[in-house]
């Protein structure tokens, strides 16, 4: 747990576990000495100091995390403020601490410099502060962080595997299970904290237990299903892969989990170096129609459900249906990926059917046709599904509607920039006009 004293030490809580130097009391005293010098700025009253003190107070308060007395407020922000989950570790507030302390320290040194009687005293003060700050921040300033920031020399076959997956796959998921700390033969002796497939921002969605645990918006049911995938492999069952929309399984022979994968149901598509890329046979596409809906009275592992007939499984209470539904419609669809927030589905149907979209469920997803919005509910305990009770040839638009706020926000931002720019130009012109008028009157 953090404390107020630790907040003023100006380094992350995990630093002492990496650098023994910062565990010594003398080094901690140096850090507190810097704070003591920075506190001299309290005798100087100006807007910059007031701003710095406000930032420092907020940073120290948040640095306490769930510790009293503000732990309840921290929990409230974590659960209710969008995006605050990135501050789940209190050392993420280090930047605020360092910013405020740096401003206060500079203000204090400026005050002391103005009171120095001689130039020699000023040079001596500057030299001592450089020594103090440099010695205290030596590990960071030197760049030697016990190999923590050592550049990775990733073998070319990893890049080739990434390029291959990007070429053959746009919308399907990829299963690649790797531990948080993985030691590869090509990168001794330090562990790679994230397996290399996470380093490419254009990689298709990666599915594994660690990502499932970290995904705060993922329904608990899907999280438990993903966590149980490896167990289902030992049973020789890959149904969970199908229901989760996973089309490819990537195996690295360096991973301990590679021996647990079954051969049945997985077709080897590509072998690049130590990387093996398998395709899941009969995998479910991202968007597909079905005439069958089965209500599950209790939670069941995907591994034990029958995936052959593509029936849509729903948990009791997560859909408007209390019993199984079976249609006899003939349905053909083709869909187009427009963007991550929009898909177009062309439909030719003789009657009602269910449209399944294996993206994580959110109220913001909608399916509509000619202004008509279809009934939206949760499929498979985590994905999106709609009852399409139309027939004939028509187009369904699947979109994430909250994205329109992005366009509204962009428009408002552009308008604000233009308005402010015009006001600045007008202000400058008015000042120039008044200046010219004064000059003319003076003449």
C-alpha positions in Angstrom: 0.0 0.0 0.0 1.2 3.5 -0.7 1.5 6.3 1.8 2.0 10.0 1.8 5.7 9.6 2.5 6.2 7.2 -0.4 4.4 9.7 -2.7 7.1 12.3 -2.0 9.9 9.9 -2.8 9.2 10.6 -6.5 9.6 7.1 -8.0 7.2 4.2 -8.6 6.5 1.8 -5.8 8.1 -1.0 -7.7 11.4 0.8 -8.1 13.0 -0.5 -4.9 12.4 -4.1 -6.1 14.5 -3.3 -9.2 17.2 -1.0 -7.8 18.7 -1.8 -4.4 20.1 1.7 -4.3 16.7 3.2 -3.6 16.1 1.0 -0.6 18.9 2.8 1.3 17.8 5.3 3.9 20.4 7.9 2.7 18.9 7.9 -0.8 15.4 8.3 0.6 16.7 11.3 2.6 18.1 12.8 -0.6 14.6 12.6 -2.1 13.0 14.2 0.9 15.7 16.9 0.8 14.6 17.8 -2.7 11.0 18.1 -1.4 12.2 20.3 1.4 13.9 22.7 -1.0 10.8 22.7 -3.2 8.7 23.6 -0.2 10.5 26.9 0.1 8.3 28.1 -2.8 5.4 28.2 -0.4 6.7 31.6 0.7 6.2 32.8 -2.9 2.6 33.6 -3.9 1.8 33.6 -7.6 -0.5 31.7 -10.0 2.2 29.1 -11.0 2.8 28.1 -7.4 -0.9 27.9 -6.7 -1.4 25.7 -9.8 1.6 23.5 -8.8 0.2 23.0 -5.2 -3.2 22.0 -6.5 -1.7 19.5 -8.9 0.5 18.2 -6.1 -2.4 17.8 -3.7 -4.5 15.9 -6.2 -1.6 13.7 -7.2 -0.7 12.8 -3.6 -4.4 12.1 -2.8 -4.8 9.8 -5.7 -1.4 8.2 -5.1 -2.9 6.7 -1.9 -5.1 4.4 -4.1 -7.7 2.5 -2.0 -5.9 3.5 1.3 -7.9 5.6 3.7 -9.1 8.3 4.0 -9.8 8.8 0.2 -9.9 5.1 -0.8 -13.6 5.2 -1.3 -13.3 8.1 -3.7 -10.6 6.2 -5.6 -12.9 3.2 -5.9 -15.7 5.4 -7.1 -13.6 6.9 -9.9 -12.3 3.4 -10.9 -15.8 2.0 -11.2 -17.7 5.0 -12.7 -15.3 7.3 -14.5 -14.7 6.0 -18.1 -11.1 5.3 -18.8 -10.0 5.6 -15.2 -9.2 1.9 -15.1 -5.8 2.7 -16.7 -4.9 4.2 -13.3 -5.4 0.8 -11.5 -1.8 1.1 -10.4 -1.1 4.2 -8.4 2.3 4.8 -9.8 0.6 6.0 -13.0 0.2 9.3 -11.1 4.0 9.7 -11.0 3.9 12.2 -13.9 1.6 14.5 -11.9 3.8 14.3 -8.9 7.0 15.0 -10.9 5.4 17.9 -12.8 4.2 19.7 -9.7 7.4 19.1 -7.7 9.5 20.2 -10.6 7.6 23.5 -10.9 7.8 24.1 -7.1 11.5 23.2 -7.1 12.2 25.6 -10.0 10.3 28.4 -8.2 12.3 27.8 -5.0 15.6 27.9 -6.8 14.5 31.1 -8.5 13.7 32.7 -5.1 17.1 31.6 -3.7 18.9 32.8 -6.7 17.5 36.3 -6.4 18.7 36.4 -2.8 22.2 35.4 -3.6 24.7 38.2 -3.0 27.4 37.0 -5.3 27.7 35.1 -8.6 29.9 32.5 -7.0 27.0 31.6 -4.6 24.6 31.2 -7.5 27.0 28.9 -9.4 27.6 26.9 -6.2 23.8 26.5 -5.7 23.3 25.4 -9.3 26.1 22.9 -9.0 24.8 21.4 -5.8 21.3 21.0 -7.2 22.6 19.3 -10.3 24.6 16.9 -8.2 21.6 16.2 -6.0 19.1 15.6 -8.8 21.6 13.7 -11.0 22.6 11.3 -8.2 19.0 10.7 -7.1 17.8 10.1 -10.6 21.0 8.3 -11.9 19.3 4.9 -12.8 16.7 6.6 -14.9 19.1 9.3 -16.4 21.7 6.6 -17.3 19.1 4.5 -19.1 20.4 1.4 -17.4 17.1 0.0 -16.0 18.3 -3.6 -15.3 17.5 -4.4 -18.9 13.9 -3.3 -18.5 14.0 -1.1 -21.6 16.4 -3.3 -23.6 15.2 -3.2 -27.3 13.8 -6.5 -28.5 15.5 -8.0 -31.5 12.4 -10.0 -32.7 13.2 -12.8 -35.2 12.0 -12.1 -38.7 9.7 -15.2 -38.6 7.5 -13.4 -36.0 7.1 -10.5 -38.3 6.3 -12.9 -41.2 3.7 -14.6 -39.1 2.1 -11.2 -38.2 2.0 -10.2 -41.9 0.5 -13.6 -42.9 -2.3 -13.3 -40.3 -3.0 -9.7 -41.4 -3.2 -10.8 -45.0 -5.6 -13.7 -44.6 -7.7 -12.3 -41.7 -9.5 -9.1 -41.0 -12.4 -9.8 -38.7 -11.8 -13.2 -37.1 -10.2 -13.7 -33.7 -6.9 -15.3 -33.0 -6.1 -17.5 -30.0 -2.6 -17.3 -28.7 -2.0 -18.3 -25.1 1.3 -17.0 -23.6 2.3 -16.3 -20.1 2.8 -12.7 -18.8 6.5 -13.4 -18.4 7.9 -15.5 -21.2 11.6 -16.3 -21.7 12.4 -16.9 -25.3 15.6 -18.5 -26.5 16.4 -15.5 -28.7 16.1 -13.0 -25.8 17.9 -14.2 -22.7 18.1 -13.6 -19.9 15.2 -11.2 -19.3 11.5 -12.1 -19.6 9.3 -10.5 -22.2 6.4 -9.0 -20.3 4.1 -9.1 -23.3 4.4 -11.8 -25.9 5.5 -10.4 -29.2 2.1 -10.7 -31.0 0.9 -7.8 -28.8 3.4 -5.4 -30.3 1.5 -4.8 -33.6 -1.5 -2.5 -33.3 -3.0 -3.8 -36.5 -3.1 -7.4 -35.3 -6.6 -9.0 -35.2 -8.1 -9.3 -31.8 -6.1 -11.6 -29.6 -8.0 -14.0 -27.3 -6.3 -15.5 -24.3 -6.9 -15.8 -20.6 -4.7 -12.8 -19.7 -6.5 -10.5 -22.1 -9.8 -11.7 -20.9 -8.9 -10.9 -17.3 -7.7 -7.4 -18.2 -10.7 -6.6 -20.4 -13.0 -4.6 -18.1 -15.9 -4.4 -20.6 -16.0 -8.2 -21.3 -19.0 -10.0 -19.7 -18.0 -12.4 -16.9 -19.5 -15.3 -18.7 -17.2 -14.8 -21.7 -14.2 -14.3 -19.4 -14.8 -17.6 -17.7 -15.2 -19.3 -21.1 -11.9 -18.0 -22.4 -10.2 -19.0 -19.2 -11.4 -22.5 -19.7 -10.2 -22.9 -23.3 -7.0 -24.6 -22.4 -8.9 -27.1 -20.1 -11.2 -27.9 -23.0 -8.2 -28.7 -25.2 -7.2 -31.5 -22.8 -10.7 -32.9 -23.4 -10.0 -32.8 -27.1 -12.9 -30.3 -27.6 -12.6 -27.1 -29.6 -16.3 -25.9 -29.5 -15.3 -23.0 -27.3 -13.1 -21.7 -30.1 -16.1 -21.7 -32.5 -18.5 -20.0 -30.2 -15.9 -17.3 -29.4 -15.5 -16.5 -33.1 -11.9 -17.7 -33.1 -10.7 -18.7 -36.6 -6.9 -19.2 -36.0 -4.8 -20.7 -33.3 -1.2 -19.6 -33.1 1.3 -21.9 -31.3 4.9 -21.1 -30.5 7.0 -24.2 -29.7 8.7 -22.1 -27.0 5.4 -21.9 -25.0 4.5 -24.5 -22.4 0.9 -24.7 -23.6 1.8 -25.9 -27.1 1.7 -29.6 -26.3 -1.9 -29.4 -25.0 -3.5 -28.5 -28.4 -5.4 -31.3 -30.2 -5.0 -32.1 -33.8 -8.6 -33.0 -34.5 -10.6 -29.9 -35.6 -7.5 -27.8 -36.2 -5.9 -27.7 -39.7 -2.3 -26.6 -40.0 -2.3 -23.6 -42.4 1.2 -22.2 -42.1 4.5 -23.0 -40.3 7.0 -20.1 -40.0 10.0 -20.7 -37.9 8.8 -22.0 -34.5 5.4 -20.5 -35.2 2.5 -22.8 -36.2 -0.7 -21.3 -37.5 -3.8 -23.5 -37.3 -7.2 -22.8 -38.8 -10.3 -23.9 -36.8 -12.5 -26.1 -38.9 -16.1 -25.0 -39.2 -15.4 -21.8 -37.3 -18.3 -19.4 -37.0 -18.0 -16.2 -39.0 -18.2 -12.8 -37.3 -21.8 -12.3 -38.7 -24.1 -15.2 -39.6 -27.8 -16.1 -39.6 -29.5 -18.9 -37.8 -33.1 -20.2 -37.5 -32.5 -21.9 -34.1 -32.4 -20.4 -30.6 -31.8 -22.5 -27.5 -32.4 -21.1 -24.0 -29.9 -22.4 -21.4 -31.4 -22.7 -18.0 -28.0 -22.7 -16.4 -24.4 -21.7 -17.3 -22.6 -24.3 -19.3 -19.1 -24.4 -20.7 -19.0 -23.8 -24.4 -17.0 -27.0 -24.8 -20.0 -29.1 -23.9 -22.5 -27.4 -26.3 -23.2 -28.7 -29.8 -21.8 -26.3 -32.4 -22.6 -28.3 -35.5 -26.0 -26.9 -36.2 -25.0 -23.3 -35.5 -27.8 -22.8 -33.0 -27.8 -19.6 -31.1 -27.5 -20.3 -27.3 -28.8 -17.7 -24.9 -28.7 -17.6 -21.1 -32.1 -17.4 -19.4 -33.1 -13.8 -18.8 -30.7 -12.4 -21.4 -33.2 -12.4 -24.3 -36.9 -11.8 -24.8 -37.4 -15.5 -25.3 -38.3 -17.9 -22.4 -38.3 -21.1 -24.5 -36.5 -22.5 -27.6 -37.4 -21.0 -31.0 -37.1 -22.7 -34.3 -37.8 -21.0 -37.7 -38.0 -22.7 -41.1 -36.8 -19.7 -43.2 -34.3 -20.0 -46.0 -31.7 -17.3 -45.4 -28.7 -16.2 -47.4 -26.6 -13.2 -46.4 -23.4 -11.5 -47.4 -21.8 -8.9 -45.3 -19.2 -6.1 -45.9 -16.7 -4.7 -43.4 -17.0 -0.9 -43.6 -15.1 0.1 -40.5 -14.7 -1.3 -36.9 -18.0 0.4 -36.0 -20.0 -0.4 -39.1 -21.0 -3.4 -41.2 -23.4 -3.8 -44.1 -25.4 -7.1 -44.4 -27.3 -8.0 -47.6 -30.2 -10.4 -46.8 -32.3 -12.6 -48.9 -34.8 -14.4 -46.6 -38.2 -16.2 -46.9 -39.1 -15.3 -43.3 -37.8 -14.3 -39.8 -34.4 -15.4 -38.5 -31.8 -14.5 -35.9 -28.8 -12.4 -36.9 -25.7 -13.1 -34.8 -22.8 -10.7 -34.4 -19.9 -12.2 -32.4 -18.6 -8.8 -31.2 -18.7 -8.2 -27.5 -22.2 -7.1 -26.5 -22.9 -3.5 -25.9 -26.2 -1.5 -25.9 -24.6 0.8 -28.4 -24.7 -1.8 -31.2 -27.8 -1.7 -33.4 -29.1 -3.4 -36.5 -31.6 -1.5 -38.7 -33.1 -1.5 -42.1 -35.0 1.3 -43.8 -35.3 3.1 -40.5 -36.5 0.1 -38.6 -34.5 -1.0 -35.6 -34.5 -4.7 -34.7 -34.8 -6.3 -31.2 -31.3 -6.5 -29.7 -30.3 -9.1 -27.1 -27.3 -11.0 -25.7 -26.2 -14.2 -27.5 -23.9 -16.8 -26.2 -23.7 -14.8 -22.9 -21.4 -12.2 -24.4 -22.2 -11.3 -28.1 -24.9 -9.4 -30.0 -28.0 -10.9 -31.6 -31.1 -9.6 -33.2 -34.5 -10.9 -34.3 -34.9 -10.0 -37.9 -38.6 -10.5 -38.6 -38.6 -9.3 -42.2 -38.5 -11.2 -45.5 -37.4 -10.6 -49.0 -34.2 -8.8 -50.2 -33.0 -6.0 -48.0 -29.9 -4.5 -46.4 -29.2 -4.4 -42.6 -26.9 -1.8 -41.2 -25.0 -3.0 -38.1 -23.3 -0.1 -36.4 -22.0 1.1 -33.1 -24.1 4.2 -32.6 -22.1 6.0 -29.9 -19.4 6.6 -32.5 -21.5 9.5 -33.9 -20.5 11.4 -30.8 -16.9 11.3 -32.1 -18.0 13.1 -35.3 -20.0 15.6 -33.2 -17.0 16.2 -31.0 -14.7 16.6 -34.0 -17.1 19.1 -35.6 -17.3 21.1 -32.3 -13.5 21.0 -31.9 -12.9 22.3 -35.5 -15.6 25.0 -35.0 -14.0 26.1 -31.7 -10.5 26.3 -33.2 -11.8 28.4 -36.1 -13.8 30.6 -33.8 -10.9 31.2 -31.4 -8.6 31.9 -34.3 -11.0 34.5 -35.7 -11.3 36.1 -32.3 -7.5 36.3 -31.9 -7.2 37.8 -35.4 -9.9 40.4 -34.7 -8.3 41.2 -31.3 -4.9 41.8 -33.0 -6.5 43.9 -35.7 -8.3 46.0 -33.1 -5.1 46.6 -31.2 -3.2 47.6 -34.3 -6.0 49.9 -35.3 -6.0 51.6 -31.9 -2.2 51.8 -32.0 -2.3 53.5 -35.4 -5.1 55.9 -34.2 -3.0 56.9 -31.1 0.0 57.5 -33.4 -2.1 59.7 -35.7 -3.5 61.7 -32.8 0.0 62.2 -31.4 1.1 63.6 -34.7 
